Amino acid sequence: MEKLKVLLVLLLAAVLGLAVSLFLLALAFVPTTSPGDLFYEIVTSGFPAGLPFVIPLSTLLFLSTVLASVVGVIYFLVLPEMKDYYGSAPLGREASAMVMRTLKPDEQKVVGVIKVHGGNYIQKFITQEAGLSRLKTHRVVAALAERGIVRVQKRGNSNEVTLAEWFLEGMEK
């Protein structure tokens, strides 16, 4: 959480710095106006008509920088959980709980159905119990298998889906 506070303070400082520099640049191009009047004009009706094209362009660049920073903060909030999940060998209840938090609702439904049946179930029955279409269930099971949460084995016309041992053990404790 400390890193997030530092990142947000840096983002706020960058936003304020860019805003002040834009204001000073606008003030330099319209020297006849007082700073208060210029600020009021920018806030109420936008930049004055006599300003060169560089000012609105720099404003656009400023807004895109803020947008990219917001996306970075969101990524920063999600990344540590994903790093912990992929970077280490998950063990115990904490790993299972962490993985469950990162699953989408449909993935949670599928994992829940498999868990209720002892960690091993046929895919076509998962489809019925989870209330998903066959295609959606197939995609969810494939995504879970790709991440190592389940194993899939062909059984006749369907697949047998088994929760990974580490995941099942963590959920049972």
C-alpha positions in Angstrom: 0.0 0.0 0.0 3.0 2.3 0.7 4.1 2.0 -3.0 0.6 3.0 -4.1 0.7 6.2 -2.0 4.1 7.1 -3.4 2.9 6.5 -6.9 -0.3 8.6 -6.4 1.7 11.5 -4.9 4.1 11.4 -7.8 1.1 11.4 -10.2 -0.5 14.3 -8.4 2.8 16.2 -8.5 3.2 15.6 -12.2 -0.4 16.8 -12.9 0.1 19.9 -10.9 3.4 20.6 -12.5 2.0 20.3 -16.0 -1.0 22.4 -15.1 1.2 25.2 -13.7 3.5 25.1 -16.7 0.5 25.4 -19.1 -0.9 28.3 -17.1 2.5 30.1 -17.2 2.8 29.4 -20.9 -0.6 30.9 -21.5 0.3 33.9 -19.3 3.4 34.5 -21.4 1.4 34.6 -24.6 -1.3 37.0 -23.2 0.8 39.4 -21.1 -2.0 42.1 -21.0 -4.3 40.1 -18.8 -3.9 39.6 -15.1 -3.1 36.0 -13.9 -6.5 35.8 -12.1 -8.5 36.9 -15.1 -6.6 34.6 -17.4 -7.2 31.6 -15.0 -10.9 32.5 -14.9 -11.1 32.7 -18.7 -9.3 29.4 -19.1 -11.6 27.7 -16.6 -14.9 29.2 -17.9 -14.4 29.5 -21.7 -11.2 27.7 -22.5 -8.0 29.1 -23.8 -8.1 32.6 -25.3 -8.4 32.9 -29.1 -5.0 34.6 -29.6 -3.0 31.7 -28.3 -0.9 29.7 -30.7 -1.8 26.1 -31.6 0.9 24.8 -29.3 -1.2 25.4 -26.1 -4.2 23.3 -27.0 -1.9 20.6 -28.3 0.1 20.6 -25.1 -3.2 20.3 -23.2 -4.1 17.3 -25.3 -0.7 15.7 -24.5 -1.3 16.5 -20.9 -4.7 14.8 -20.8 -3.3 11.7 -22.6 -0.5 11.6 -20.0 -3.0 11.7 -17.2 -5.0 8.9 -18.8 -1.9 6.7 -19.3 -1.0 7.3 -15.7 -4.5 6.3 -14.5 -4.2 3.1 -16.5 -0.8 2.5 -15.0 -2.2 2.9 -11.5 -4.9 0.4 -12.2 -2.3 -2.0 -13.6 -0.2 -1.4 -10.6 -3.0 -2.4 -8.3 -3.7 -5.7 -10.1 -0.1 -6.7 -11.0 1.2 -7.8 -7.6 -1.6 -10.4 -7.1 -0.9 -11.8 -10.5 2.9 -11.8 -10.0 2.5 -13.7 -6.7 0.2 -16.2 -8.4 2.4 -16.9 -11.4 5.8 -16.3 -9.8 5.7 -18.8 -7.0 4.6 -22.3 -6.4 1.2 -21.8 -4.7 0.8 -23.5 -1.4 -2.1 -23.7 1.0 -5.2 -21.8 1.7 -3.7 -18.3 0.9 -2.8 -19.4 -2.6 -6.3 -20.8 -3.3 -8.0 -17.7 -1.8 -5.7 -15.4 -3.9 -6.4 -17.3 -7.1 -10.2 -17.3 -6.3 -10.1 -13.5 -6.1 -8.4 -13.2 -9.5 -11.0 -15.5 -11.2 -13.8 -14.1 -13.3 -17.4 -14.9 -12.1 -17.9 -17.7 -14.7 -14.5 -19.2 -13.7 -15.6 -19.1 -10.1 -18.8 -20.9 -11.0 -17.0 -23.7 -12.7 -14.4 -24.1 -9.9 -17.3 -24.1 -7.4 -19.1 -26.9 -9.3 -16.0 -29.0 -9.5 -15.2 -28.5 -5.9 -18.7 -29.5 -4.8 -18.1 -32.8 -6.6 -14.9 -33.6 -4.9 -12.5 -31.9 -7.3 -13.3 -34.1 -10.3 -16.3 -33.8 -12.7 -17.4 -34.3 -16.3 -17.4 -31.1 -18.4 -20.9 -31.6 -19.9 -22.4 -31.8 -16.3 -20.4 -28.7 -15.3 -22.1 -27.0 -18.2 -25.6 -27.9 -16.8 -24.9 -27.1 -13.2 -23.0 -23.8 -13.8 -25.8 -22.6 -16.2 -23.3 -21.8 -19.0 -23.4 -22.7 -22.6 -21.2 -25.6 -23.9 -18.9 -23.1 -25.7 -18.6 -20.8 -22.7 -17.8 -23.8 -20.4 -15.2 -25.0 -22.9 -13.5 -21.6 -23.0 -13.6 -21.2 -19.2 -12.2 -24.7 -18.6 -9.5 -24.1 -21.3 -8.5 -20.8 -19.6 -8.3 -22.5 -16.2 -6.3 -25.4 -17.6 -3.9 -22.9 -19.2 -3.3 -21.3 -15.8 -2.7 -24.7 -14.1 -5.9 -24.5 -11.9 -7.5 -27.6 -13.6 -6.4 -30.6 -15.6 -8.5 -31.8 -18.5 -8.6 -35.4 -19.8 -10.7 -36.7 -22.6 -13.4 -39.2 -21.5 -15.6 -40.4 -24.2 -17.7 -37.6 -25.7 -16.7 -35.2 -23.0 -13.8 -34.1 -20.8 -13.0 -35.0 -17.2 -12.0 -31.8 -15.4 -9.9 -32.1 -12.2 -8.8 -29.4 -9.9 -5.1 -29.2 -9.4 -4.0 -30.8 -6.2 -2.4 -27.7 -4.7 -5.6 -25.8 -5.4 -7.9 -28.4 -3.9 -5.7 -28.9 -0.8 -5.8 -25.1 -0.2 -9.6 -25.0 -0.5 -10.1 -28.0 1.9 -8.0 -26.7 4.8 
